[in-house]
């Protein structure tokens, strides 16, 4: 089954400001979700708003979230609470000649919807493995698979990729013509996530080298 080409547009997801930076294209949305490592989930429980960070993974048309069964966010979402899921990738600081025109280059996704609890053990296994694979591709096949007991002790929900939008800013500062002659440096400061040197656990056997897939992951991060 082919994936939909665009997200559904509603009054809450319709882009209003800087609409030229926005997109409902699933290819844009999926690329941002697949590159990010942390999402923030917003929801309201008994009148109190919460926005919490968590790991995630996209599999097809859903984003999987998982954690302990007693996790407040997951238990609230599993009960059908409407939620908003966001992912933001920060690409650069944008320095303007004027204080009011400083900005940042970014790629972001905002999704709206309600989650569905994942109860099937096989789908749970797929979801948990997908989160591991999302962080370090190749790790899901290398690490020990979750046991039935571990799966029963894990809460998983799926967030639909149906309604929302993406927004992207690129380029330098947008200046007032009168400010262009000011003797003030302006431009972009590129930013990227950089991985440090892997530190082996104390119980790793001597001589056991880091796996090739980890080196590949580090190389991709270094390349930006």
C-alpha positions in Angstrom: 0.0 0.0 0.0 1.5 3.4 -1.0 1.8 6.1 1.5 -0.5 9.2 1.2 1.2 12.1 -0.5 0.0 14.8 1.9 -1.2 15.2 5.5 -4.8 16.1 6.1 -5.3 19.9 6.6 -7.7 21.1 9.4 -8.2 24.4 11.1 -5.7 23.5 13.8 -3.0 22.3 11.4 -3.4 24.9 8.6 -0.3 27.1 8.3 -1.0 30.8 8.8 2.2 32.7 9.2 5.2 32.3 6.8 3.1 29.8 4.8 5.7 29.7 2.1 8.0 27.8 4.5 5.3 25.2 5.2 4.5 21.8 3.7 2.0 19.0 4.0 4.0 16.7 1.8 4.5 13.3 3.5 8.0 13.0 1.9 9.1 16.2 3.8 7.4 15.1 7.0 8.8 11.6 6.9 12.3 12.8 6.2 12.2 15.1 9.3 10.7 12.4 11.5 13.3 9.9 10.3 16.3 12.2 11.0 15.2 13.4 14.5 16.0 11.5 17.6 13.7 13.1 20.2 10.1 14.2 19.9 8.0 16.3 22.3 4.5 15.2 23.0 1.9 17.8 24.3 -1.3 16.8 26.0 -3.7 18.0 28.7 -4.5 15.9 31.8 -7.1 17.1 34.3 -6.7 20.6 33.1 -2.9 20.7 33.3 -0.9 20.9 30.1 2.2 18.8 29.7 4.9 18.7 27.0 7.3 15.8 27.5 10.3 14.6 25.5 10.7 11.0 24.5 12.4 8.7 22.0 10.3 7.5 19.0 10.4 5.7 15.7 8.3 6.1 12.5 7.1 2.9 10.9 5.0 3.5 7.8 2.1 5.7 8.8 2.5 5.8 12.5 5.0 7.0 15.1 5.6 4.5 18.0 6.2 5.7 21.6 7.1 3.2 24.4 7.9 3.1 28.1 6.9 1.7 31.4 3.2 0.8 31.9 3.0 3.3 34.7 4.3 6.1 32.5 2.0 9.1 33.0 2.2 10.3 29.5 1.6 6.9 27.9 -1.2 5.9 30.2 -2.9 9.3 29.5 -2.5 8.9 25.7 -3.7 5.3 25.8 -6.9 6.5 27.3 -7.6 8.5 24.2 -6.4 11.9 25.2 -5.8 14.2 22.1 -2.2 15.0 21.6 0.3 17.0 19.6 3.7 15.5 18.6 6.5 17.7 17.4 10.0 17.1 16.1 12.5 19.9 15.5 15.9 19.8 13.8 18.0 23.0 14.3 20.3 23.7 11.4 21.7 27.2 12.0 21.7 30.4 14.0 20.8 33.3 11.8 22.4 36.6 12.8 20.9 39.8 11.5 22.1 43.4 11.5 19.0 44.2 13.5 18.0 42.6 16.8 14.5 42.0 15.7 15.4 40.0 12.6 17.6 37.3 14.2 16.3 33.9 13.5 17.2 30.2 13.2 17.2 27.8 10.3 15.2 24.7 11.2 13.1 21.8 10.0 10.1 20.9 12.1 7.0 18.7 12.1 3.8 19.1 14.1 1.3 16.2 14.2 -2.2 16.2 15.8 -4.2 13.1 16.8 -5.0 10.5 19.3 -2.9 7.4 20.0 -3.9 3.8 19.8 -2.6 1.4 22.5 -0.5 -1.4 21.0 -1.5 -4.7 22.6 -0.4 -7.3 20.0 2.9 -8.8 21.2 4.3 -9.0 17.6 3.5 -5.3 16.9 5.0 -4.4 20.3 8.2 -6.2 19.3 8.3 -4.4 16.0 7.8 -1.1 17.7 10.4 -1.6 20.4 12.9 -2.8 17.8 12.1 0.1 15.6 13.0 2.6 18.3 16.3 0.9 18.8 16.9 0.9 15.0 15.9 4.5 14.7 18.7 5.5 17.1 21.4 3.3 15.6 20.5 1.4 12.4 21.7 -2.2 12.7 21.4 -2.3 16.5 18.0 -4.0 16.4 19.5 -7.1 14.8 22.5 -7.2 17.1 21.1 -6.6 20.5 19.1 -9.4 22.3 15.5 -9.3 21.3 12.9 -8.5 24.0 11.5 -11.4 25.9 7.7 -12.0 26.2 8.0 -10.8 29.8 9.8 -7.6 28.8 7.1 -6.9 26.2 4.3 -7.4 28.7 6.1 -4.9 31.0 6.3 -2.3 28.2 3.6 0.1 27.2 3.5 1.1 23.5 1.2 3.5 21.7 1.0 4.4 18.0 0.5 8.0 16.9 -1.0 8.4 13.4 0.7 10.4 10.8 -2.5 11.8 9.3 -3.0 15.4 10.3 -0.3 18.1 10.7 2.3 20.1 8.8 6.0 20.6 8.3 7.9 23.9 8.3 11.4 24.7 7.1 13.5 27.8 7.2 16.7 28.1 5.2 19.0 30.9 4.1 20.4 34.1 5.7 18.8 37.0 7.5 15.9 38.9 6.1 17.1 42.5 6.4 15.6 45.9 6.2 17.2 47.7 3.2 18.2 50.6 5.4 20.2 48.2 7.6 22.4 46.7 4.9 24.9 49.5 5.2 25.4 49.0 9.0 28.9 47.9 10.0 27.5 44.8 11.7 28.4 41.3 10.8 25.5 39.2 9.6 25.1 35.6 8.4 24.5 32.0 9.4 26.2 29.8 12.0 25.6 26.2 10.9 24.8 23.7 13.6 24.8 19.9 13.6 24.6 17.0 16.0 28.1 15.6 16.6 28.8 12.2 18.2 31.8 11.8 20.5 34.1 8.8 20.7 32.3 5.6 21.8 33.1 4.6 25.4 32.8 0.8 26.0 30.9 -0.5 29.0 33.2 -1.9 31.7 32.0 -5.4 31.1 32.6 -5.5 27.3 35.1 -8.3 26.7 38.6 -7.2 25.9 39.3 -7.0 22.1 35.6 -6.8 21.2 35.5 -3.9 18.7 32.7 -1.6 18.2 30.3 -2.8 15.5 30.6 -1.6 11.9 27.0 -0.3 12.0 27.9 2.0 14.9 30.9 3.3 12.9 28.6 3.9 10.0 26.2 5.8 12.2 29.0 8.0 13.6 30.3 8.7 10.1 26.9 9.8 9.0 26.6 12.2 12.0 30.1 13.5 11.2 29.1 14.2 7.7 26.1 16.3 8.8 
